[in-house]
Amino acid sequence: MITFILNNKTIKTPEHSGMTLLDFVRYQQRLTGTKIGCREGDCGACTLLVGTLNGDTMEYQSITSCISPLGNAHGKHIVTVEGTNLKDKLTTAQEAMKANYATQCGFCTPGFVVALTGFALSNSDKNYSNAIDAISGNICRCTGYKAIEKAAHQVVKKLENKKETTFNWLIKNGFIPEYFESITQRLKDIEIADLNQPKGKYVSGGTDLYVQQADHLADNDVHLIAEKDYLRGIKIENNICTIGTNSTVSDLWNHTELNGILPNLRKYLKLVSSEQIRNMASLGGNLVNASPIGDMTIFFLALNSDITILNSEEKERTVALKNFYRGYKTYDLKDDELLKSIQFKLPTEHSFFNFEKVCKRTHLDIASINSAIHISLENETISEAHVSIGGVAAIPKYLHETSAFLIGKPLTSETILEANEMLQKEIAPISDVRGTSDYKRLLGRQLFFAHFTALFPKQFTLNDFVQHV
């Protein structure tokens, strides 16, 4: 039986674990402050907080409940906008929205309030930039976003740039109600057994599956794997990074050591969806979604990653990610197998990594074209090269021939121009809603050049390349 705490109430429900958390909250519990908007995780009207007990510490993250399976709430603390309410006054987030006239029609307001409350509960630095990131997945259709930004600024000002805030401090300062202090012990006291998992479709975060198949998943067996410990965690050992496939983009974002090794990591990851989705979506799910424009797939292809695959008999095999994809939405994975981990060699002081993405909006959008590169240099000669590109083929494309061509060549504009000719032969874009085939070829070229101008700004400018093509 699915067991969790919903606001201040312990829930034990026999409901199907594949139904959405949004539908359970609204229709089973009648907590209608959580709104139904896009049902695709884009608008943030359905934003909830998920509190996870980690040892003796509660950690809260915002999610979009419209594409989250109910079973993933098992053993957690789920907070709706009603669960943030104080007895006789507005919370800090609610008051900030009111004081700055940021409510407009009011439909989106609960989502913003929950997201800002989640920001106050988070361990991130309490600055304005992080506050804006926290509400990045919440859309206001009344064009009232400047007022909402002012509300976020008011919340930040009251947090006084604190990095860590205790429940006690947040309660005293009107951010959350008093019952939050009891949640840690209450979760410890609840006997939470593992869910009886039927042999159904593997689902981790569900952020892509539930956009496409929410009704089907709600009515049929699902095998939820988001909480499987053997699929989680990020480990760095002997210059190899191993990432469990249940890890999320936020796990990468918050990993101190990886951010030190890849100093632009957060800059790249900010191009990947909203904070709510980065908190939910598993990296393994991104890979097996097999989208030709999957951002993290393109990212890991350029790192020349391997993936470890586990079957139902607990036997493992390893496959190079660049050889994993067979055709559109098809790959080297049997019915009883799932991805266990992703491994790649860490960049060294002589190697360079870059990720680029072009879409109709800079943030919160699907790529028209995305690309990544990882190259190593020895005495101004390219000793290793891995280039990937999305949106120009039926699969996330590792450019085998372009990568091989670069190895052993001097790092010059002539080499890069010749490599682009190779790239153009390897790709086969089609015209669709994201652009014509010619436009995508142009973008592919420009992003390839952009890698070198970004990594070696003193050596190359875009004019060095464009004037020759």
Beta strands, then each sheet from edge to edge (+ up, - down):
strand 1: 2-6
strand 2: 9-13
strand 3: 47-54
strand 4: 57-64
strand 5: 77-79
strand 6: 201-203
strand 7: 222-224
strand 8: 234-237
strand 9: 240-244
strand 10: 306-311
strand 11: 316-320
strand 12: 325-327
strand 13: 330-331
strand 14: 337-345
strand 15: 351-358
strand 16: 369-378
strand 17: 381-390
strand 18: 397-398
sheet 1: 2+ 1- 5- 3+ 4-
sheet 2: 6+ 7+
sheet 3: 8+ 9- 14+ 10- 11+
sheet 4: 12+ 13-
sheet 5: 15+ 16- 17+ 18-
end
